[in-house]
Amino acid sequence: MFEVELHSHTLFSKCGLHTIIEMLNAGKEAGLKALAITDHGPAVQGHQASPFFHRLGNPVPGIHLLKGVECNVVEESGEVDIAKKFVPYSDVLLVGLHTNLPSTLDKKTATAHLINSLAKNPWLDIVSHPLNFDFEIDFHLLAKEARRMGRALEFNASKLQQGKVSVEDTRNFIRICKEEGCLTAVNTDAHVTHELGRTSEMEELLLLEDFPFDRIVNRTFESTMAWLDERRQHKIL
């Protein structure tokens, strides 16, 4: 089990079911040392509350709260939907393709959306669920560019568990990330409390593919915080 999760949702995302405190308590019970709350941007009806970034500390003893957003790419140029005023107060920022974009995007265009978002916004840290049946992505090209720019690609455990991506496709994606040498993160993308910490199925596939765990940024609390500290310089606007 990984000690930190860098992608989860609360009631501030229209698709989340629990409060920040409930998610933190559940994460602590699951054995996590830190949990990032990364609610959606407004392009898919998510909400960023100023007090969350400016005033909330660590409300649950025994687990460290990391603050962030799962941003949505809103156009091919790489524009994303976070209010820039929250960037300096964020610990981790994800970016992904969501329902605000047409699922008819071709492979080249969908890949360009993600790569351009990383290039345009140096403060983005992780590409969320690149393996997604809704959008076809050139994983080799994305992984090469992620490696060049020092960003991480996500292995999304919930999509695997829910059957939204296949084992075969997941193993292929793992192999490509291994071949291209990019950084990665293993997250549950939890929308409900019981999903937190459930990464065992993904861990099994990583072991089967002999994936180097030193390239998983959230493998330990220490590795996570060290990587986030390195990335923090990019959030000074």
C-alpha positions in Angstrom: 0.0 0.0 0.0 1.2 3.5 -0.8 1.4 5.9 2.1 0.0 8.9 0.3 -2.8 9.5 -2.2 -2.6 12.5 -4.5 -6.0 12.4 -6.0 -9.4 12.4 -4.2 -12.8 14.2 -4.3 -15.2 15.6 -1.8 -18.7 17.3 -1.9 -17.0 20.2 -3.6 -16.9 18.0 -6.7 -20.3 17.3 -8.0 -19.3 13.6 -8.2 -17.9 13.3 -4.6 -20.1 12.2 -1.7 -18.2 13.2 1.5 -16.8 16.1 3.3 -13.1 16.9 3.6 -13.0 15.8 7.2 -14.8 12.5 6.4 -12.3 11.8 3.6 -9.3 12.6 5.9 -10.7 10.4 8.7 -11.2 7.5 6.2 -7.8 8.0 4.8 -6.3 7.8 8.3 -8.2 4.6 9.0 -7.0 3.1 5.8 -3.4 3.7 6.9 -2.5 6.8 4.8 -0.1 9.3 6.1 -1.2 12.1 3.8 -4.2 12.7 1.5 -4.6 15.3 -1.3 -8.0 16.7 -1.7 -8.2 17.6 -5.4 -11.7 18.6 -6.3 -12.6 19.3 -9.9 -12.4 22.7 -11.6 -15.5 24.6 -12.6 -15.6 23.3 -16.2 -17.3 20.2 -14.8 -19.1 22.0 -12.0 -16.4 21.6 -9.4 -15.9 24.3 -6.8 -12.8 25.7 -5.2 -13.5 27.4 -1.9 -11.1 30.2 -0.8 -11.1 29.2 2.9 -9.9 25.7 1.9 -6.7 27.1 0.4 -6.2 30.1 2.7 -7.4 29.1 6.1 -7.7 25.3 6.6 -4.7 23.7 8.3 -4.5 20.0 9.2 -7.9 19.4 10.8 -7.5 15.6 11.5 -4.5 14.6 13.7 -2.5 11.7 12.3 -2.9 12.5 8.6 -1.5 15.3 6.6 -3.8 17.3 4.4 -2.4 18.2 0.9 -4.4 20.8 -1.0 -4.9 20.8 -4.8 -7.3 20.7 -7.7 -7.9 18.3 -10.6 -8.0 20.8 -13.4 -9.8 20.4 -16.7 -8.2 21.1 -20.0 -10.6 23.6 -21.7 -9.0 24.0 -25.1 -6.3 22.5 -27.2 -3.9 25.4 -26.5 -3.6 24.0 -23.0 -5.7 26.4 -21.0 -7.1 24.9 -17.8 -9.8 26.0 -15.4 -8.2 26.7 -12.1 -8.4 30.2 -10.6 -4.7 31.2 -10.7 -4.9 32.8 -7.3 -5.1 29.3 -5.7 -2.0 28.0 -7.4 0.6 29.3 -4.9 -1.5 27.8 -2.1 -1.7 24.3 -3.7 0.5 21.4 -2.8 -0.3 19.3 -5.9 -2.2 20.1 -9.1 -3.5 17.5 -11.5 -4.8 17.9 -15.1 -7.1 15.6 -17.1 -9.5 15.3 -19.9 -13.2 15.3 -18.8 -16.7 15.6 -19.9 -16.4 19.3 -20.8 -14.6 18.1 -23.9 -16.2 16.0 -26.7 -15.3 12.3 -26.5 -15.0 12.5 -30.3 -11.6 14.1 -30.1 -9.1 12.1 -32.2 -5.9 10.6 -30.7 -3.6 13.4 -31.9 -5.8 16.2 -30.7 -6.6 14.6 -27.3 -2.8 14.0 -26.7 -2.1 17.6 -27.7 -4.6 18.9 -25.2 -2.6 17.2 -22.4 0.9 18.0 -23.6 0.0 21.6 -24.3 -1.5 22.0 -20.8 1.8 20.8 -19.2 3.9 23.1 -21.4 1.6 26.1 -20.9 1.3 25.6 -17.1 4.6 24.6 -15.4 2.8 24.4 -12.1 0.8 21.3 -13.1 2.3 18.2 -11.5 0.3 15.1 -12.6 -1.8 14.0 -15.6 -4.8 12.3 -14.1 -6.0 9.0 -15.6 -4.4 9.2 -19.0 -5.7 5.7 -19.6 -9.4 6.5 -20.1 -11.8 4.8 -22.5 -13.4 8.2 -23.2 -10.2 9.5 -24.9 -7.6 7.8 -27.0 -4.1 9.0 -26.1 -0.6 8.5 -27.6 1.0 7.2 -24.5 4.5 7.0 -25.8 4.4 10.7 -26.8 2.8 11.8 -23.6 5.2 9.8 -21.4 8.2 11.2 -23.3 7.0 14.7 -22.8 6.1 14.1 -19.2 9.6 12.8 -18.6 11.2 15.8 -20.4 9.2 18.2 -18.3 9.5 16.3 -15.0 5.8 15.6 -14.5 4.1 12.4 -13.5 1.5 10.2 -15.2 -1.2 8.6 -13.0 -2.0 4.9 -12.6 -5.6 5.2 -11.6 -6.6 2.3 -9.3 -10.3 3.0 -9.2 -10.8 2.9 -13.0 -9.1 -0.5 -13.0 -11.2 -1.8 -10.0 -14.5 -0.6 -11.6 -13.7 -2.2 -14.9 -13.6 1.2 -16.7 -10.2 0.2 -18.1 -9.0 -3.4 -18.8 -6.2 -5.3 -17.2 -4.6 -5.7 -20.6 -4.7 -2.0 -21.4 -3.4 -1.1 -17.9 -0.4 -3.5 -18.3 0.4 -2.0 -21.7 0.3 1.5 -20.2 2.6 0.4 -17.4 5.0 -1.0 -19.9 5.0 2.2 -21.9 5.7 4.3 -18.8 8.5 1.9 -17.8 10.0 2.1 -21.3 9.8 5.9 -21.6 11.2 6.4 -18.1 8.6 8.9 -16.9 7.6 9.6 -13.3 4.2 8.1 -12.1 1.8 8.3 -9.2 -0.6 5.6 -8.0 -3.9 7.0 -6.8 -7.5 5.8 -6.2 -9.2 8.9 -7.4 -11.5 8.2 -4.5 -15.0 9.7 -4.7 -16.3 7.7 -1.7 -14.5 6.9 1.6 -14.2 3.2 1.1 -12.1 3.6 -2.0 -9.2 5.2 -0.2 -6.1 2.9 0.1 -7.5 0.3 -2.3 -4.5 0.1 -4.7 -3.7 -3.7 -4.3 -4.9 -4.7 -7.8 -2.7 -1.9 -9.4 0.2 -2.9 -7.2 0.0 -6.5 -8.5 0.1 -5.4 -12.1 3.1 -3.1 -11.3 4.9 -6.1 -9.8 4.1 -8.3 -12.8 5.6 -5.7 -15.1 8.6 -5.2 -12.8 7.9 -1.5 -12.8 10.6 0.5 -10.9 9.0 1.7 -7.7 11.5 4.5 -7.4 9.7 6.2 -10.3 6.4 6.3 -8.3 6.5 9.6 -6.6 4.0 8.8 -3.8 5.5 5.4 -2.8 6.3 6.7 0.7 5.4 9.9 2.7 9.0 11.0 2.4 9.3 10.5 -1.3 6.0 12.3 -1.8 7.0 15.4 0.2 10.4 15.5 -1.3 8.9 15.6 -4.9 6.3 18.1 -3.9 8.9 20.3 -2.4 10.9 20.2 -5.7 7.7 21.1 -7.6 6.8 24.0 -5.3 9.1 26.4 -7.0 6.8 26.2 -10.1 3.8 27.4 -8.1 5.3 30.8 -7.3 3.4 33.1 -9.7 
